[in-house]
Each structure stands twice: as structure tokens, then as C-alpha cells.
Amino acid sequence: MDLQTNRLSTIEDKPLWSVTAPERPAGTPLNTDLTCDIAIAGAGFTGLRAALALAEAGCKVAVFDLGDVGFGAAGRSGGQVNPMLPVARPGELLEAVGGTYFERMAEVSLGSADELFDLVRRYDIDCDARQHGWIRADHSPAACELARAAARDWNRFGAGFEFIDGDDVKRMTGSPRYSSATFSGKGGAVQPLALARGLAKAAEQAGAIIYAHSAVSDLKRVDQRWIMKAAGHQVKADKVLLATNGYTDELYTGLKNSVLPLTPVQIATGPLDEEEIGPILPDGQTISDTRRLIMYARREPNNRFVFGGIGFQKLLDRVGGHKWLLKDVARVFPSIRPGSWRFRWSGRIAITTDKVPHFHEPAPGILAGLGYNGRGVAMSLVMGRILAERALGADPHLLPFPVTPIRRMAFRDIQTIGAGAAMRFLRFRDNMEFG
Ligand SMILES: Cc1cc2nc3c(=O)[nH]c(=O)nc-3n(C[C@H](O)[C@H](O)[C@H](O)COP(=O)(O)OP(=O)(O)OC[C@H]3O[C@@H](n4cnc5c(N)ncnc54)[C@H](O)[C@@H]3O)c2cc1C
């Protein structure tokens, strides 16, 4: 690959995770009509976590995905386990959800990383889980001031953020570009496709059935039950969980337009020699930064390096942003050689206006949880658990998430059409500050 001409021909278009995850037999479509207690659309973290809890509670659960387990963001993500909603300050969360839910949401989000690692231990999931901490590096002195004020605020609610400066930041990150950072010891990393497959296995062992290549459609209410189609067959269920996040289609009226899909992009190297990777993230933490269009990166135990950012949908299936990643990684981690990249991929996340995940119950027996704003590895597992609790009859007023109506996102069409231009503008501002 030649960085000057931006040729990417030696890079495979698939997630690194698809070659390093433990094998799982290819999923098969639904091949007969089916009646179940609970049907779940989406075999990502949200849907699989819900399926596990519901099957353990004795429900007859069927999970459907338009691809296979982890086909969506779950199997393509950066796998960073970040114990924080992306709202900058506690005041923003308070404004978004009000006083009652503020404390509950702060508690579940700050506890979400621990919840994930506990789950992995409980089910003995083989997914390279490691809780070595998360470094959030400041891209400018102004960003440092803001990040520190926010971290001090969150620490009043038990976040446990620490601050690092100067040589410590350079040593811990291995990047010459950052002089200050916030550190969370609760953060960590998983191999995300391995986690999805491990959750699927645990859910199946508890009795759930997972159908691949079985997009759910034509959902309607008939005689107190929900009837839908999947892979050309009829499915009847008492309750339906919509766990489709950034891949949400027209399955339930209005849900697609309640969020804005964005397209993060990633690249990964093959195993690198010590000279190339040696100084980078030597203690195994994950890193992201404070830019508006953030970068996030991790070093794998076998010395592969994974680097990500925010891309954009160009035309239909074409995604833009990988060329930018190659330029950006050259300035943030200059020891990585341009020819070392082996994989590139992208996926879809769901953005909400208030930056918090949304929990909906738009009709009796329909539940939806989505909108993790790019911080969903840990939060989607919390959401899946809560969706299951509600489906099992938990009082809706006592949940950590407020049950809100599905609302169309303001200016969604303009934001969708203008995404490329908006990103260029945000990148320009980031570059002015980051250099
Ligand atoms: C490139 C990338 C990097 C990321 N990095 C991080 C990170 O480092 N840390 C972090 O916290 N978060 C990260 N995220 C976000 C995180 O991955 C998501 O928030 C999380 O995976 C959401 O899980 P989910 O199960 O709700 O959605 P998904 O995993 O997207 O699953 C939704 C599923 O629904 C299926 N589906 C859609 N419609 C239908 C239908 N009609 N019928 C059947 N199935 C349907 C899709 O096929 C898909 O598999 C990243 C996302 C991407 C794309």
C-alpha cells in the first residue's frame, strides 16, 4: 500500500475480528413457521444480552438477524469498554432525563464496564477481556480544561477519573501528540465479535434459538399477539424486542427516524515487530481522544494495532474515511509503517439528539432500546438486561432508563444529506486545535 497515492489494495475489506474470533458454526435461517413468547430483532449485544436473560427466566425466545451473530456494530466495533455515556457533563444528563433518572442512569453507565467484565467472567466467555483502563487524551489545552472539569464533576458520582500529564502521558500512550489525559481504571477492551459469539452460545445453552439471514418485517398486532415475517415464514410472539440500533430499518414505524446513523471506520495491522509497536500503549490500555471526530485505538496482545475514527456514507454501499485514518495515524502514532495495515472495515452506530440511549415501549408488548452514540459496547449490555427485565414485568417507573415516546429526530434529513460537509467542517476545527 502506498500512502502517497492512497492505494489500499493490500488491505482486506473485513473486520480483523472475523479472523481472530473463536469459530462459530454459520447461522441458518428460519425454515418453518414459529410461535414463541418473545421474538428479538437483532443479534448484537443488546439482543443477545436480552435473549440470555429471558431464556434463563424460562421464556421461549427466538432471535433474528438480517446477517449472522454480531453482523452489525457488535462484531465490528472497536471493542473499547468505556464506562461513560458520551454526555460531557452531569448537567447535560440531568437536562436530558430529569432528576429521577439522572442518578439511575449515572449509576448504570458508570457501572457498565464492571457489569460487562462480570458477565464475561460469569459465563466464561473467551473474548480477550482485559480491564487495564482507558486513556482519554486531550487534543488541545482548551480540551484539557473542559475534560478535567467534566471528570471532576463525574467523580462526585463515583467515576474515579484520574489525570495524567507530560511525560507520563507520552509513556502511557506512546504518542508524541498528547500532553494531558484523563484515565479511567474501569475501562478496558474485549474482542467484540468473540463477545457476541460467546453471548450467543450462553443464550443458546439457556434455551434461546438464533436465526441468521432472517430479517424481521411486516410486524403487526393480531388478537393480542404480534405477527411478523422472517425468512419468508410467519412468526407469532407475545412480545417483540427491537434491538437493531444503527441498522434500524422500517420494521417499526418511526424508529428509524428517531436516530441518526453514523459510520465509524477502522483499520488494523498484522502482528508488528517491537521497533514498530514497542512504545505504543505498553500497559495495554485503550485510548481515544477529545477531538470532535475522535480517534480510538488499541494494541492487541499479539502486537497487532487497531486504529479507528469516524467515517461517512458516500454512495449506497461506499464508505469514506479510511484514507483519512491513514493520514491521521501517521501523525498520532508515527512509528506504524504505512505498509503494515491489513484490514479495514466500518459499521453503523445510532446517534440521538440528547446523546443518551432511548428506551421505548410504543405499544403493548413492543420494547426497543437503542442510541448508544458510539459508546455501546458496555451500555448495550445494560440495555439488553433492562429490556429483558421489563419484558418479564418490571415496573416501567423503576427502570434506569425513562420510557420515552418515539420521536423523529429534528433535522434528521438535513443532517443525513449534509453529513459529509459537516464532517469536513468538524475536521477543520479539530485540525485548527490539534495541528
Ligand atoms: C466501527 C465501530 C466501532 C465502534 N467502537 C466502539 C467502541 O470501541 N466502544 C463502544 O462502546 N462502542 C463502539 N461502537 C458502538 C457499539 O458497537 C454499538 O453501540 C453496539 O454494538 C450496539 O449494539 P446493538 O446490539 O444495539 O446493535 P448492533 O450490534 O448494531 O446490532 C443490531 C443488529 O440488528 C440487526 N437488524 C437490523 N434490522 C433488522 C431486522 N429488521 N431484522 C433482523 N435483524 C435486524 C442488524 O443486522 C444487527 O446485527 C462502535 C461501532 C462501530 C460501528
The ligand as an ORCA input file, in Angstrom:
! r2SCAN-3c Opt
* xyz 0 1
  C     -16.682      0.690     13.713
  C     -17.322      0.824     15.076
  C     -16.536      1.000     16.202
  C     -17.136      1.097     17.465
  N     -16.337      1.156     18.563
  C     -16.883      1.165     19.798
  C     -16.073      1.115     20.935
  O     -14.859      0.985     20.841
  N     -16.670      1.189     22.163
  C     -18.030      1.297     22.297
  O     -18.526      1.369     23.422
  N     -18.841      1.294     21.210
  C     -18.303      1.215     19.985
  N     -19.111      1.164     18.879
  C     -20.581      1.150     19.085
  C     -21.086     -0.226     19.517
  O     -20.516     -1.206     18.698
  C     -22.607     -0.280     19.403
  O     -23.152      0.754     20.178
  C     -23.178     -1.603     19.892
  O     -22.610     -2.662     19.188
  C     -24.690     -1.616     19.721
  O     -25.129     -2.939     19.909
  P     -26.550     -3.369     19.378
  O     -26.700     -4.792     19.666
  O     -27.597     -2.462     19.926
  O     -26.509     -3.051     17.816
  P     -25.792     -3.867     16.651
  O     -24.639     -4.618     17.158
  O     -25.581     -2.926     15.526
  O     -26.877     -4.964     16.270
  C     -28.068     -4.627     15.610
  C     -28.423     -5.827     14.755
  O     -29.751     -5.678     14.267
  C     -29.816     -6.357     13.030
  N     -31.032     -5.925     12.347
  C     -31.373     -4.691     11.915
  N     -32.605     -4.695     11.388
  C     -33.078     -5.960     11.495
  C     -34.293     -6.610     11.131
  N     -35.316     -5.953     10.559
  N     -34.417     -7.934     11.385
  C     -33.413     -8.640     11.970
  N     -32.243     -8.064     12.317
  C     -32.078     -6.751     12.098
  C     -28.516     -5.994     12.350
  O     -28.167     -6.922     11.354
  C     -27.530     -6.005     13.527
  O     -26.802     -7.208     13.626
  C     -18.556      1.061     17.600
  C     -19.353      0.884     16.455
  C     -18.741      0.759     15.222
  C     -19.623      0.543     14.012
*
